[in-house]
Amino acid sequence: MKMHSLPFSLDRADLKGKRVLLRVDLNVPVDEHGDVRDHERIVQVLPTINYILYSGARQVIMVSHHGRPHGKRDPRQSLRGVWRYFREMLAYDCHFVDDCMSGEIPERKLVLLENLRFHIGEEANDPEFARRLASYADIYVNDAFGSYQPHASVVGVPDYLDAYCGFLFQKEVQALSLDEIRHPLVFLLGGDKASTKLPIIGRISARADHVLIGGVLTFYFLKAMGVEIGKSKFSPEYVDHARRLLDRSNVVLPTDLIAATEPTQDAKTRVCAIRDIRPDEMGLDIGPETFARYKEILSGAGTIVWNGPMGLYEVEQFAGHTDGLARHMARLDATTIAGGGDSITVLNKLGLFKEFTYVSTGGGATLKFLEDGTLPALEALRSAWERRHGGGNDSDGESRGKGTKVSA
Ligand code: 3PG
């Protein structure tokens, strides 16, 4: 898909004097003080913010989710740290509104509203929630490629405002619309977020040559196999998804782990087989045998899609095998695609960002886009456009171009 082909591309919007509601994905890793640990998602959306600010718009009102607070006000998931980053590190005169539903939007050029997910209306795709957000602005722009879930600020708001697609979103769509996949196609999936990853591993494994599992995802499979996982992180409701994948011969599980009784830098660790985790231990990284096996499979790959760390990478002593595999992938001749906040943080830490073929700001979004060739957000923008303007009507006849599915 060519970037200029979308009839609802941001560069086609008349922004003069308008208040713009800008959906961004500011779901960035933060430390215990709420300070930004990796700014990649923020930096990548700056071209869109700057474009709107300097196109004569009256105001830009940024909205985003952070974490998964599920309708509760959780200070650890506040966007205040991101706001500070805009002000202190990027020198934007950005103003903060403590409650996205308060309706009190200051007449300032750049405003950031507090976490949308502090209200359940966001996740529930409540039309009233969407209508209220829409009431703040004249135009809606979505540049949150990473926000793939059908939530109110993503799929609801375009019902009420003229809606456009931002530049980062379009860049991601263009880069991930792979015409041809070089096989073997290998997915390396780790991290957490079982609720979004496990349900799509079945479809991914139908197309991929190998799906290598690491991180917290591992424990859902071990539980499904009836293996004792000690204090390892997991939540019971997604074990059934893992159980349905156990007979897939191309879904590869760790054979060993690094375990400890505490997830801390000075905790005593040991390498153990997956069936040998003690009740007071938790698995915190893949083990050396798994690392070697995954390295070998990745070495033969034509295309690699990497999403999520292999262990608790935030603690240095459990980051070794995630770092090792990232370094290994960076050296390969394969097409290497990485996605997700944690993978980006690792690549930035290791200075390997540019060694990958493409690094996406999306996590689950990247997987979903590669699988479906589109996202709920893109379809919402498309239908809103067609409702308002009666069809594609683009200049080069490519307005309907969806991403290409990853196919075997
Ligand atoms: C992400 O980090 O992948 C996106 O911000 C989406 O977050 P979610 O999976 O909690 O919807």
Residues whose N, C-alpha, C, O or C-beta is under 5 A from the ligand:
A	BS01	3PG	D25 N27 G67 R68 G146 S147 Q149 G341 G363 G364
